[in-house]
């Protein structure tokens, strides 16, 4: 099923209707969690490109926490989340080291 497409129900059985409703609810929750992670990452990257290690440092922990929550809820695969965290941490350390010079 394509992203953002509503669940189509062909049958009118009670169990089919219930599963379709559950799928819609799950999709909405997943979308909310995925959006939260992407927004936090975007804010963090903006602080990094601005070259501000304090602002980036303040956003580092909440961003990592949002990624961990997305992994726990099954929105992100564990390896994907760990890759994001690794790359963001490397970028933060580079900005922090550049500011320290």
C-alpha positions in Angstrom: 0.0 0.0 0.0 1.3 3.4 -0.9 2.2 5.8 1.8 -0.7 8.1 2.8 -3.3 6.0 1.0 -6.3 5.1 3.0 -7.0 1.4 3.7 -9.5 0.1 1.2 -12.1 -2.3 2.5 -13.7 -4.6 -0.1 -15.6 -6.9 2.4 -18.2 -5.8 4.9 -17.4 -8.4 7.5 -17.0 -7.1 11.0 -13.5 -8.5 11.5 -12.3 -6.9 8.2 -13.8 -3.5 9.1 -12.1 -3.7 12.5 -8.7 -4.6 11.0 -9.0 -1.8 8.5 -9.8 0.7 11.4 -6.8 -0.6 13.4 -4.6 -0.3 10.3 -5.7 3.4 9.9 -5.0 4.1 13.6 -1.6 2.4 13.5 -0.7 4.3 10.3 -1.6 7.6 12.0 0.4 6.8 15.1 3.4 5.8 13.0 3.1 9.0 10.9 3.2 11.1 14.1 6.2 9.3 15.5 8.1 9.4 12.1 7.3 13.1 11.8 8.6 13.8 15.3 11.9 12.1 14.6 12.3 13.9 11.2 11.5 17.3 12.8 14.0 16.8 15.6 16.7 15.7 13.2 16.0 18.7 10.9 16.3 21.1 13.9 19.5 19.4 15.0 21.0 19.6 11.5 20.0 23.3 11.2 21.9 24.0 14.5 24.9 22.0 13.1 25.0 23.9 9.8 24.8 27.2 11.8 27.9 26.1 13.5 26.5 26.6 17.0 27.7 23.8 19.3 25.6 25.0 22.3 22.3 24.9 20.4 23.3 21.6 18.8 24.3 20.2 22.2 20.9 21.2 23.7 19.2 19.3 20.8 21.4 16.3 20.8 19.8 14.4 23.7 16.2 15.0 22.7 17.0 14.0 19.1 18.6 10.7 20.3 15.7 10.1 22.6 13.2 10.6 19.7 15.1 8.2 17.5 15.2 5.6 20.4 11.4 6.0 20.9 10.8 5.4 17.2 13.0 2.3 17.3 11.0 1.0 20.3 7.7 1.7 18.7 8.8 0.0 15.5 8.7 3.1 13.3 12.4 2.8 12.5 14.4 -0.3 12.2 17.1 -0.6 14.9 20.0 -0.5 12.5 18.5 2.6 10.7 18.1 4.4 14.0 21.6 3.5 15.1 23.0 4.7 11.8 21.1 8.1 12.2 22.4 8.5 15.8 26.0 7.6 14.7 26.0 10.1 11.9 24.5 12.9 13.9 27.0 12.3 16.8 29.9 12.4 14.3 28.6 15.7 12.9 28.1 17.1 16.3 31.6 16.1 17.4 33.1 17.7 14.3 31.3 21.0 15.0 32.3 20.9 18.6 35.9 20.3 17.7 35.9 23.1 15.1 34.5 25.5 17.7 37.1 24.5 20.3 40.0 25.4 18.0 
